[in-house]
Amino acid sequence: MEDGLKLYSYWRSSAAYRVRIGLNLKGLDYSIAPVHLVRDGGQQHAPDYAALNPQELVPTLRHGERVLTQSLAILEYLEEVYPQSPLLPGDAGGRARVRALAQLVACDIHPLNNLRVLQFFDHEWNVPQPERDEWVLHWMRTGFAALEAMLVGSFDTGRFCHGAEPGLADCCLVPQLYNARRFHLDLNPYPTLCRIEEACLALPAFDAARPENQPDAI
């Protein structure tokens, strides 16, 4: 195992999925510590895990004695510590573009369909399932429409979100499209996103990170 890399992950968590892709793209060896987000009332709320990650979320990455949280921060850390197979372009403009694409997914789309948000709607406000689903679909459509436009409108878009090699933005895009299919979102309006996803999933690093290929997959 590469310097004791241990990823606390849930097979269906899109944030953990991002980090699995990044680790795989960099060719790093790591172990998986499953944290089931539903079983036992949510294993992320157990005292031992809450002490490790006070937000009680996944992923968490332990690197030796260092504990890292938040998927984008983890991926940026991996980029700095393991510069091989870079996730970010070499120029400042390219890095800013890739970070913007990644943050559009991780900061603007994903938090609004996160499990704890939907559980709050259900348990605290008794929001009916159809209304919860429409909330999720609305924000996915809004985010994906912007992402599609940003990719179509840039000469920097290539086989992947930025050029000919996958990177940070692709690490975020593919898991969010997985989420979209879980909620039966029509993806026909986003052909560029689907084209890039197809190119990504053809790579072993992405295929190995798929939710269904995880040791805790149900």
Secondary structure as UniProt FT lines:
FT   HELIX           2..4
FT   STRAND          5..9
FT   TURN            11..12
FT   HELIX           14..25
FT   TURN            26..27
FT   STRAND          31..34
FT   HELIX           39..41
FT   HELIX           43..45
FT   HELIX           47..52
FT   TURN            54..55
FT   STRAND          60..63
FT   TURN            64..65
FT   STRAND          66..69
FT   HELIX           71..81
FT   HELIX           92..103
FT   HELIX           104..109
FT   HELIX           110..113
FT   HELIX           115..123
FT   TURN            124..125
FT   HELIX           129..152
FT   TURN            155..156
FT   TURN            163..164
FT   HELIX           168..182
FT   TURN            183..184
FT   TURN            188..189
FT   HELIX           191..201
FT   HELIX           204..209
FT   HELIX           211..213
FT   TURN            215..216
//
